[in-house]
């Protein structure tokens, strides 16, 4: 490795760690007490691999093995993973990002062990998200139908939780239900249809820890 200005030029191939034979593991994502399959959830498993000593130009060298998949209609996804070495299991970090319109909360930074054996499917349980029930009005107090509502997360009260987002759309009465991850601080953004003549508007810095009903949101003139 030879540094050239702000670039690093490889004088020889960069050799990655040797991989063990992969094994396929099935993960089932369910939500709530009634075992509802969560379709469309993004499941990520990653683990750090042992790597050779880093060249002197670098302080350290790290290799991450990561696999990502999306659950089907039954809440299932199968991922090819590197198992343990026989004497111990390989430990992964598991993350599940629930769909933006799902009523079930995302799940983060959970330890997930993989052995060489044909393990049974692993089940991940998602808690229910708090629900925001609201009505959107224009400046004259008329309900705004077909308005896109989005909660964009920008901060989390838990260092392990990313700032997730959620979305919904109002019905003919201007009503909507928005499900957001708990402990995530977010901005609410409203985008009325162009035909309504109402401008886009936002409500800033909200935190939802429990269900809220009857909330009203009014567009400016």
N, C-alpha and C positions, 0 to 999 in steps of 0.2 A: 504494500500500500504506500503510495507516494502522494503527499499533499501538493496540490497545484492551485494556488490562490485560494478560492473558497470551495474548491472541489477536491474530492479524493479519487485518485486514479488507481484502478486495480492492476497490479503487475502480474497477478496470477489469479486463477478462479477462487472465489470465496467458497469455502467448503462448509456445508451445513452439517449438523449432527446426524448420525445415522438414525433412521426411523425403524421402530419395531413394526411387526405386522399389525395392521389395524384390525379392530373389532367393531362390529356395528351394535350400537345401543339404541333402544327405543325409549323415548321419553313421552309421557302422557301428561298434558297440562289440563287440569280441571279447576273449576271455580265454584266457590260457595259451598253450602252444606248439601246441595242436591247433586253434586258431582256433574256439573255442567261442562261439557267439553269446550275448550277455548280454541276456536279456529283462528288462523291468521296471526298467531303469536310468534314473535321472533325469538328463537332459542339460541343462545350463544354459549359455547363451552370453550375455555381456553386454559392452557397450562404452560408453565415455563420449562424449557428443556435445558439440560446440562450441555454446555458448549465448551469447545476448546478455549484455552487461554487467549485473551484478546491481544492483537498486535500492540506494540508499545505506543503507537500513536493514539490509541483509544484507552480510556480509563477502564472500560468493561465491555463485555460482549454478551448480548442476551438474545435468545431465540424464543419466540412465542408460537405455540401450536394452537390454532383457533379453528373451530368449525361452527358454522351458522346454518340454521334451517328454519323453516316455517311450518307450523302445525297445520294438519289437514282438518277436514270437517269433524273428525273424531277427536281432535285435540292431540294427535300423535305426530311425532317426527322421529326419523331415524338418522343418526349421525355416525360417520366413521371416526373412531377415536383410537388413540394410542393407549394400550393397557399398561399395567404395572409390570415390573420385572420378574414377577413370580414370587418374590419374597415380601413384596408390599404393593399396595394398590397405587395407581397414579392419581393424584389429586388435581381436580379441575375446579375452576370457578364458573358457576352457572349463573346466567342472567336470562330472564324472560321479559321481553317487552310486549306488553299486552296491546292489542289494536286500539287506536284512538277512540273508537266508539264503543269499546267493550265496557261492561260494568264491573270488570275484575281488574284489580291493581297489578302493576308490574312487580317483578320479584328479582332481587339483585344480590350478587356477591355471596352466593351460597356454595359451600363445599360439596363437591360431587366426586365420588371415588369410582375408579374403573379398574377392574381386575381382568385377568386373562380368561376367566370362566365365562360361560354363556349366562350372564346375569339376566334376571327377569326384568321386564319393563319398569322403569322408575317413574313414579307419579309425583308431579309438582302441584301443590295446591295454592291457588291464588285467592287472596282475600277480596271482599267486595270494595269497590271504590265508593267514596262519598258521591252523592248525586246532587247537582244543582238544578233545581226546577225553576225556570224563569219565563218571563214574557217580555218581548221586545216591542216597543212602541215608537212611532215617529214623533215629531215635535208637537203635533196636534193631538196626540193620545190615541192614534189609530194603530191597531196591531200590525206589525210588519211581518208578512208571510214570506217564506222562502229566503230567510236571512241566514247566511252562514255565520256560525258562532264558533270561535276557536279560543281555547285556553292554551297559551304558549308559556311553558315553564321557563323560568330564568334563574331560579335558585332553589336549593333544597335544604331542609333543616336536618337532613341526615347525610353525612359525607358519602355514604354508599349509594345514595339515590341520585340518578341523573335528573336533569330538569325536563321531564317528559311533557308531552302535549296531548290535547284531546279536542275533538270537534263534534259538532252537531248542526242541525238545520231546523229552523222554525216551521211549524205547521201553518194551516190557514188562519189560526187564531193568534199567531205570533208566539206560540209556546214552544219550548225546547227543554230537553233534559241533557245535561252534560256530566259525564263521569270523569273525574280527575283522580290522579294518585294522591294519597294523603301525604302530608309533610312537604309538598312541592308548592312553592310560591309561583304564581302565574299572573299574566296579564290577560284580560278578556278582550277579544277583538270581534267586532260586529261588522259584517259586510252585507247591507241590504241590497236587493236586486236593483239594477239601474232604473227599471220602470217605476220604482217607488219614489224616486226623486230624493230619497234620504241619503245623507252622506255616510261614509264609513266613520266609525267611532270606537273608542276603547275605554275600558275601565282598568286602572292600573293597580298592581300589587294586591293580590288576593290570596288567601290561604284557606283551604276547605278541609276541615277535620271531620265534619259530620254532614248529613243530608240537610239541604236547605230548600224550602218550598216557598212559592209565592214571591220570588224576587222579581223586581221590575227594572227594566233598563230602557232609557229614553234617548233617542237620537237627538242631537242638537239641531237647531234650525239652519 
